[in-house]
Amino acid sequence: MSEYQAFRVELTDNIAHVQINRPEKINAMNAVFWTEIIEIFQWIDDTDEVRAVVISGAGKHFSSGIDLMMLASVANEMGKDVGRNARLLRRKILALQASFNAVDNCRKPVLAAIQGYCLGGAIDLISACDMRYAAEDAQFSIKEIDMGMAADVGTLQRLPRIIGDGMLRELAYTGRTFGAEEARSIGLVNRIYPDTASLLDGVMGIAREIAAKSPIAIAGTKEMISYMRDHSINDGLEYIATWNAAMLQSTDLRVAMAASMSKQKPEFLD
């Protein structure tokens, strides 16, 4: 496991804890953040020992979103030609999208633990996670509209499937700040915890419960749920039939059935 500038990464009990580690900058997403997160999630995908992932932010806040200094550096690269500027910006945007695509495409379940600010690009990040949990002090905002731009790293594409079209439109058009209780009521977060310590304890507990399951079964379940975002029910039924034609031959099935019959806890290989 490598050392990172924008993150702290730990592997314990089959859970990778990926913590944004720039608390002095409210965990703003600087240039190195976007490249390191791809590297981290490639390691997670390649490491069978990792069975679940928790993303959190160090300090009082999850993340204030994209670092404005990074945006300023992109502006400095702009020239006078509109066509070349457009090509440059398109490449930059696609590169940023790839960072959160790496989270979304991860084979392992990814749980976000959110306290304090979760603004702008941080909404893009949590939208790419499987589940989201919040401390009572969490504050959310799709802030891009107040910067005179449309969010372009995944919020507008992923959130309608999480909170619904109308709610997403209201939050994206107004940019208003909303708290943990509203986030739960619209389905953005699954549970609320009193403070950051209990948030991390609770989310790690859920991650441990997931990590105790068959990794083959978890990977298949995530694949099927993700597949259904863009396919019909019939497509999904056809896909799971083909998928399970192979996966039902895994030893995990026999281990799980034997454990159930003997009322013991199953132990699965990585």
Phi, psi and omega in degrees: 000131184277165170270142184235154180275321185260353185225158164240128184236128178229145176241115180219132177053042178069012180246125174270117176263110182255108185248124172294126193236059173228055187300330180292343178246024183054034178055036176296146187271096181275182186302318184290332177307315188289330177276323182292325183294328175294315179298318181296314183284339171292318176298317179299314181295326184275348187256106184296335179297333178280123181244343177206159184229137172241126175254129178220178176236136179287146176087208187279342188228148176292299176188142177270005177095200186295140180290123182296334177294327178292318177298321179295322180294325176294318179301326180291340179277350184287144177248208182263343185271122184297317182298314180291324175297317179297319179296318178299312183295321179298316178299317180297315182295316179297325178294319178293320178300322181299329181296316181275339170298326179298325177290311182298321185275357180301137181289341183264148176298137182242122182248130178260131176248114194242124172229155178061219184289135170223090194237147171054244182300337177292329175293319175304317182294310184291336176294334180275354180273161179288315181220157182227140180225149187226150166278161183299334183271006183296140177229127185245147174199132170276086197280347188302326183298329179281352175259008177077030182215163172268138177302135190228016183240016172133339182303310186288341180269324186263324186296327178303330180280347182259314185245356181096155187294310185297317180294318178300317180299315179301312183291324181285324181285325184267329185070013185293153177275137176226154188262186186296319183295317177293322178301321177290320185293332180264000176089010179287320176242150182278320183214160176240140179240154186298324184207179185295320181298312180290330175299308182295319178299315182294316182291321176297324177296318177295318179297320178296322178297318178294318183295339180280347181278170176299122178296332176294316180291320179296314180299318179295319179297315179295318180301316182292317179298315180296320181299324185287350177296330188236015184223163179282167177300317180298320176300315182295321178295321178295319182293315181294328177296316179292317180300310185285343173302329175268312191290334178289352176271358179294147176295341180301325180297315179293321178298315182294317180294318179296320180294321179295317182291327182265002180056043176241163179280126180286150175240118184255146172291155176297000000 
